[in-house]
Each structure stands twice: as structure tokens, then as C-alpha cells.
Amino acid sequence: MLTIYHNNRCSKSREVLSLLEQLGRPFVVVNYLNEPLDETALRTLLQQLQLSPRELLRNKEDEYKSMGLDNENLSDDIIIQAMLSQPKLIERPVVVHGNKAVIARPASRLLELF
């Protein structure tokens, strides 16, 4: 079973959702803005992605600057707490299959899971 962490306002996320539908594989959609991840789930996702918290952080959001997240000296824990409090700071779309995950940007990265 695949899981897509989806933001329906994001064209890239909608593109990946469409590709999943075309592939005909079963999947679950998690609208992470309405169903925020808890800390355990976010840390698990980071492990599956094999990324640091900073690598999953969207730096183009207004909150990135206003929260001072451009400070390179911030700890991983502070960045994780920022993403938990402001889920739109999490890069999208993320697709999980088993214990692997990818940020599907471009959408073709989704195929790395198979």
C-alpha cells in the first residue's frame, strides 16, 4: 500500500496523485495540512526519506523567514517542532511505500519506490 502526503493546492502534489491513479496501485491520501503528523510520524518519515529535517523543510514559505528557520545553526529538534506547528513547511508531495519514501518532485521520482 502506498501513502501520499498530499496538499490539494499544490500542482505537483496533484500531478503525483494523478500518476498514482494511472498506475492503478492502491494508495491512501493523507492531507497533512488537515491531518498533521505527530512527532513520531514525522521522525519516521524522515528516516524513510533518509533526509535531515532541514532537507524536508520548504524554504519558500513565509513562515520559514518569520520563524527564523533560515538560521543554519538551528537544531534538528527545533526544525521538527517548526514543521509540527506549521505543517505547510513540510516539502510535498511525499510518497511512502513500505519502509521507503521519496519527495516526488519531479513526479517521476515516484517510480523509485518500485
N, CA, C and O of each residue as an XYZ file, in Angstrom:
456
protein
N       0.847     -1.183      0.000
C       0.000      0.000      0.000
C       0.890      1.243      0.000
O       1.868      1.328      0.742
N       0.533      2.182     -0.833
C       1.239      3.455     -0.919
C       0.486      4.510     -0.116
O      -0.735      4.447      0.027
N       1.228      5.467      0.400
C       0.637      6.613      1.086
C       1.209      7.871      0.462
O       2.424      7.991      0.303
N       0.349      8.804      0.110
C       0.804     10.098     -0.385
C       0.421     11.161      0.632
O      -0.743     11.286      1.012
N       1.417     11.923      1.067
C       1.182     13.094      1.903
C       0.950     14.239      0.935
O       1.871     14.706      0.264
N      -0.283     14.677      0.878
C      -0.805     15.469     -0.224
C      -1.312     16.829      0.238
O      -1.892     16.964      1.315
N      -1.077     17.831     -0.605
C      -1.662     19.156     -0.427
C      -2.418     19.446     -1.719
O      -1.800     19.633     -2.768
N      -3.733     19.484     -1.656
C      -4.517     19.634     -2.891
C      -4.357     20.990     -3.555
O      -4.801     21.163     -4.690
N      -3.741     21.956     -2.892
C      -3.479     23.252     -3.524
C      -2.204     23.233     -4.363
O      -1.954     24.159     -5.134
N      -1.405     22.192     -4.217
C      -0.102     22.110     -4.880
C      -0.228     21.354     -6.207
O      -0.677     20.208     -6.233
N       0.166     21.993     -7.296
C       0.058     21.353     -8.608
C       0.929     20.104     -8.701
O       0.528     19.119     -9.320
N       2.111     20.132     -8.099
C       2.996     18.950     -8.129
C       2.355     17.795     -7.369
O       2.441     16.642     -7.793
N       1.722     18.101     -6.259
C       1.056     17.074     -5.475
C      -0.122     16.480     -6.257
O      -0.325     15.266     -6.251
N      -0.878     17.322     -6.913
C      -1.995     16.831     -7.743
C      -1.477     15.985     -8.900
O      -2.101     14.993     -9.277
N      -0.347     16.372     -9.456
C       0.255     15.608    -10.557
C       0.639     14.202    -10.094
O       0.398     13.225    -10.804
N       1.232     14.102     -8.915
C       1.621     12.795     -8.380
C       0.388     11.959     -8.059
O       0.378     10.752     -8.301
N      -0.631     12.580     -7.526
C      -1.877     11.869     -7.243
C      -2.457     11.287     -8.536
O      -2.922     10.147     -8.552
N      -2.428     12.058     -9.600
C      -2.912     11.587    -10.902
C      -2.067     10.409    -11.407
O      -2.602      9.435    -11.937
N      -0.761     10.511    -11.239
C       0.127      9.420    -11.664
C      -0.162      8.152    -10.867
O      -0.175      7.057    -11.430
N      -0.390      8.288     -9.573
C      -0.740      7.122     -8.761
C      -2.029      6.480     -9.277
O      -2.121      5.256     -9.368
N      -3.006      7.293     -9.610
C      -4.265      6.769    -10.147
C      -4.025      6.039    -11.462
O      -4.605      4.978    -11.694
N      -3.171      6.599    -12.333
C      -2.859      5.964    -13.618
C      -2.149      4.629    -13.429
O      -2.369      3.690    -14.194
N      -1.299      4.547    -12.411
C      -0.564      3.307    -12.150
C      -1.476      2.199    -11.645
O      -1.137      1.019    -11.732
N      -2.631      2.581    -11.118
C      -3.599      1.591    -10.670
C      -3.197      0.853     -9.401
O      -3.738     -0.213     -9.106
N      -2.267      1.403     -8.659
C      -1.856      0.780     -7.395
C      -2.693      1.365     -6.258
O      -3.034      2.548     -6.275
N      -3.019      0.532     -5.274
C      -3.801      1.064     -4.155
C      -2.976      2.070     -3.351
O      -1.778      1.886     -3.139
N      -3.640      3.128     -2.912
C      -2.943      4.135     -2.119
C      -3.912      4.836     -1.185
O      -5.129      4.822     -1.369
N      -3.313      5.449     -0.173
C      -4.054      6.232      0.808
C      -3.575      7.666      0.682
O      -2.378      7.921      0.547
N      -4.512      8.598      0.726
C      -4.185     10.027      0.670
C      -4.264     10.595      2.080
O      -5.274     10.449      2.768
N      -3.186     11.243      2.496
C      -3.178     11.948      3.777
C      -3.002     13.431      3.472
O      -1.941     13.863      3.023
N      -4.051     14.197      3.721
C      -3.958     15.642      3.558
C      -3.322     16.167      4.843
O      -4.008     16.471      5.819
N      -1.995     16.266      4.815
C      -1.248     16.538      6.040
C      -1.486     17.938      6.611
O      -1.106     18.207      7.750
N      -2.104     18.825      5.841
C      -2.452     20.125      6.398
C      -3.682     20.014      7.307
O      -3.807     20.756      8.281
N      -4.587     19.085      6.983
C      -5.784     18.853      7.795
C      -5.581     17.749      8.821
O      -6.246     17.720      9.856
N      -4.654     16.837      8.525
C      -4.344     15.715      9.410
C      -2.847     15.776      9.722
O      -2.081     14.961      9.209
N      -2.421     16.732     10.556
C      -0.984     16.920     10.791
C      -0.318     15.680     11.379
O      -0.917     14.926     12.148
N       0.915     15.501     10.999
C       1.719     14.413     11.545
C       2.064     14.718     12.994
O       2.208     15.878     13.378
N       2.193     13.669     13.789
C       2.728     13.874     15.127
C       4.252     13.693     15.041
O       4.783     13.343     13.988
N       4.926     13.929     16.129
C       6.395     13.903     16.092
C       6.938     12.537     15.705
O       7.892     12.449     14.933
N       6.351     11.481     16.223
C       6.817     10.132     15.885
C       6.674      9.871     14.390
O       7.591      9.352     13.753
N       5.529     10.230     13.839
C       5.287     10.009     12.403
C       6.246     10.838     11.555
O       6.742     10.351     10.539
N       6.516     12.073     11.950
C       7.427     12.917     11.190
C       8.852     12.361     11.240
O       9.547     12.338     10.224
N       9.279     11.922     12.403
C      10.628     11.340     12.522
C      10.742     10.047     11.712
O      11.778      9.782     11.102
N       9.681      9.247     11.708
C       9.671      8.028     10.893
C       9.757      8.380      9.416
O      10.500      7.753      8.662
N       9.001      9.376      9.011
C       9.031      9.817      7.618
C      10.435     10.280      7.219
O      10.906      9.962      6.127
N      11.088     11.016      8.083
C      12.462     11.464      7.805
C      13.401     10.276      7.635
O      14.271     10.296      6.765
N      13.234      9.246      8.452
C      14.060      8.038      8.319
C      13.785      7.341      6.993
O      14.712      6.899      6.313
N      12.513      7.245      6.628
C      12.151      6.595      5.370
C      12.712      7.360      4.175
O      13.133      6.762      3.184
N      12.714      8.676      4.278
C      13.251      9.522      3.213
C      14.776      9.562      3.217
O      15.401      9.901      2.212
N      15.364      9.214      4.349
C      16.805      9.325      4.558
C      17.263     10.770      4.356
O      18.250     11.045      3.673
N      16.501     11.690      4.983
C      16.794     13.116      4.898
C      16.910     13.704      6.291
O      16.367     13.176      7.261
N      17.628     14.804      6.362
C      17.649     15.577      7.602
C      16.382     16.432      7.634
O      15.768     16.661      6.592
N      15.986     16.904      8.809
C      14.814     17.780      8.869
C      14.941     18.999      7.957
O      13.967     19.393      7.316
N      16.120     19.596      7.892
C      16.304     20.787      7.043
C      16.042     20.455      5.572
O      15.538     21.300      4.832
N      16.377     19.241      5.143
C      16.178     18.847      3.747
C      14.702     18.659      3.393
O      14.338     18.684      2.217
N      13.856     18.472      4.403
C      12.420     18.313      4.176
C      11.674     19.631      4.335
O      10.467     19.700      4.106
N      12.388     20.664      4.723
C      11.805     21.960      5.036
C      11.617     22.796      3.773
O      12.542     22.961      2.978
N      10.404     23.319      3.605
C      10.112     24.231      2.485
C      10.612     25.617      2.854
O      10.113     26.229      3.799
N      11.590     26.111      2.119
C      12.184     27.411      2.464
C      11.554     28.581      1.713
O      12.012     29.716      1.847
N      10.527     28.325      0.937
C       9.866     29.408      0.206
C       8.595     29.897      0.906
O       7.964     30.849      0.447
N       8.222     29.262      1.997
C       7.034     29.669      2.749
C       7.363     30.890      3.608
O       8.487     31.038      4.087
N       6.377     31.756      3.794
C       6.565     32.950      4.630
C       7.020     32.582      6.040
O       7.835     33.283      6.638
N       6.493     31.489      6.562
C       6.835     31.054      7.917
C       8.314     30.706      8.059
O       8.880     30.810      9.147
N       8.928     30.299      6.974
C      10.349     29.949      7.008
C      11.168     31.140      7.507
O      11.995     31.000      8.408
N      10.937     32.288      6.924
C      11.659     33.503      7.337
C      11.153     34.019      8.671
O      11.945     34.347      9.554
N       9.820     34.094      8.823
C       9.267     34.699     10.035
C       9.614     33.901     11.291
O       9.680     34.468     12.381
N       9.835     32.599     11.152
C      10.200     31.766     12.292
C      11.712     31.670     12.473
O      12.190     30.993     13.382
N      12.464     32.348     11.606
C      13.922     32.335     11.723
C      14.563     31.021     11.316
O      15.662     30.694     11.763
N      13.868     30.258     10.460
C      14.374     28.946     10.073
C      15.522     29.015      9.076
O      16.121     27.993      8.742
N      15.831     30.221      8.601
C      16.980     30.393      7.725
C      18.289     30.377      8.514
O      19.366     30.411      7.919
N      18.209     30.326      9.829
C      19.391     30.227     10.679
C      19.946     28.810     10.577
O      19.327     27.862     11.061
N      21.097     28.667      9.956
C      21.700     27.350      9.718
C      22.138     26.655     11.008
O      22.448     25.464     10.986
N      22.170     27.371     12.119
C      22.619     26.791     13.387
C      21.492     26.146     14.192
O      21.733     25.617     15.277
N      20.269     26.186     13.672
C      19.147     25.585     14.396
C      19.293     24.068     14.445
O      19.738     23.439     13.485
N      18.915     23.504     15.567
C      18.991     22.050     15.732
C      17.881     21.355     14.943
O      16.879     21.971     14.580
N      18.076     20.073     14.687
C      17.049     19.266     14.031
C      15.753     19.295     14.835
O      14.665     19.358     14.261
N      15.864     19.250     16.157
C      14.665     19.252     17.005
C      13.851     20.530     16.823
O      12.622     20.479     16.781
N      14.518     21.666     16.715
C      13.811     22.936     16.517
C      13.114     22.939     15.157
O      11.979     23.404     15.044
N      13.774     22.431     14.141
C      13.175     22.377     12.802
C      11.970     21.440     12.790
O      10.942     21.747     12.186
N      12.100     20.309     13.454
C      10.977     19.368     13.537
C       9.799     20.024     14.247
O       8.661     19.902     13.795
N      10.053     20.709     15.337
C       8.967     21.383     16.062
C       8.292     22.445     15.183
O       7.077     22.632     15.250
N       9.084     23.129     14.370
C       8.520     24.132     13.450
C       7.605     23.457     12.428
O       6.523     23.966     12.137
N       8.027     22.328     11.887
C       7.203     21.624     10.910
C       5.938     21.066     11.550
O       4.887     21.011     10.910
N       6.035     20.655     12.802
C       4.850     20.158     13.501
C       3.847     21.274     13.749
O       2.638     21.065     13.646
N       4.352     22.464     14.078
C       3.444     23.580     14.360
C       2.912     24.233     13.084
O       1.830     24.820     13.088
N       3.674     24.130     11.993
C       3.288     24.712     10.702
C       3.502     23.649      9.615
O       4.516     23.691      8.918
N       2.574     22.702      9.455
C       2.770     21.602      8.503
C       3.049     22.046      7.067
O       3.638     21.284      6.300
N       2.646     23.249      6.688
C       2.919     23.685      5.310
C       4.410     23.856      5.059
O       4.825     24.036      3.915
N       5.224     23.804      6.118
C       6.684     23.868      5.970
C       7.276     22.537      5.495
O       8.459     22.471      5.159
N       6.469     21.488      5.465
C       6.934     20.168      5.020
C       6.859     20.110      3.501
O       5.823     20.404      2.905
N       7.965     19.729      2.889
C       8.008     19.609      1.421
C       6.984     18.585      0.970
O       6.650     17.657      1.706
N       6.492     18.760     -0.239
C       5.458     17.889     -0.781
C       5.674     17.678     -2.267
O       6.402     18.429     -2.917
N       5.048     16.669     -2.784
C       4.371     15.566     -2.121
C       5.378     14.492     -1.695
O       6.393     14.274     -2.357
N       5.081     13.842     -0.601
C       5.889     12.718     -0.133
C       5.056     11.470     -0.343
O       3.878     11.421      0.010
N       5.695     10.453     -0.928
C       5.016      9.179     -1.150
C       5.812      8.099     -0.424
O       7.037      8.031     -0.527
N       5.089      7.258      0.312
C       5.700      6.187      1.095
C       5.211      4.854      0.567
O       4.030      4.674      0.266
N       6.146      3.926      0.461
C       5.824      2.551      0.088
C       6.668      1.652      0.972
O       7.891      1.606      0.837
N       6.015      0.939      1.875
C       6.761      0.104      2.819
C       7.617      0.975      3.720
O       7.117      1.884      4.384
N       8.914      0.690      3.737
C       9.816      1.478      4.590
C      10.630      2.486      3.789
O      11.609      3.039      4.290
N      10.227      2.722      2.551
C      10.900      3.705      1.696
C       9.963      4.856      1.397
O       8.742      4.697      1.380
N      10.552      6.019      1.160
C       9.753      7.190      0.804
C      10.568      8.083     -0.115
O      11.798      8.047     -0.110
N       9.862      8.887     -0.906
C      10.505      9.888     -1.765
C       9.686     11.161     -1.745
O       8.469     11.144     -1.565
N      10.391     12.267     -1.934
C       9.711     13.512     -2.265
C       9.552     13.449     -3.773
O      10.541     13.483     -4.505
N       8.335     13.361     -4.237
C       8.066     13.123     -5.660
C       8.082     14.423     -6.450
O       7.074     14.829     -7.028
N       9.230     15.059     -6.463
C       9.497     16.264     -7.249
C      10.752     15.998     -8.043
O      11.835     16.026     -7.459
N      10.684     15.750     -9.291
C       9.505     15.669    -10.155
C       8.698     14.399     -9.873
O       9.142     13.510     -9.146
N       7.519     14.338    -10.456
C       6.605     13.223    -10.214
C       7.234     11.875    -10.553
O       6.898     10.866     -9.933
N       8.127     11.844    -11.515
C       8.770     10.591    -11.927
C       9.576      9.956    -10.801
O       9.867      8.761    -10.856
N       9.940     10.726     -9.785
C      10.666     10.147     -8.637
C       9.830      9.093     -7.932
O      10.372      8.228     -7.244
N       8.526      9.157     -8.095
C       7.629      8.167     -7.522
C       8.055      6.755     -7.942
O       7.948      5.815     -7.154
N       8.527      6.608     -9.153
C       8.891      5.303     -9.693
C      10.073      4.681     -8.965
O      10.288      3.475     -9.082
N      10.845      5.460     -8.219
C      11.957      4.929     -7.435
C      11.480      3.981     -6.338
O      12.270      3.200     -5.807
N      10.219      4.043     -6.002
C       9.672      3.198     -4.940
C       9.372      1.772     -5.404
O       9.114      0.893     -4.582
N       9.405      1.542     -6.719
C       9.043      0.214     -7.246
C      10.252     -0.521     -7.774
O      10.128     -1.649     -8.252
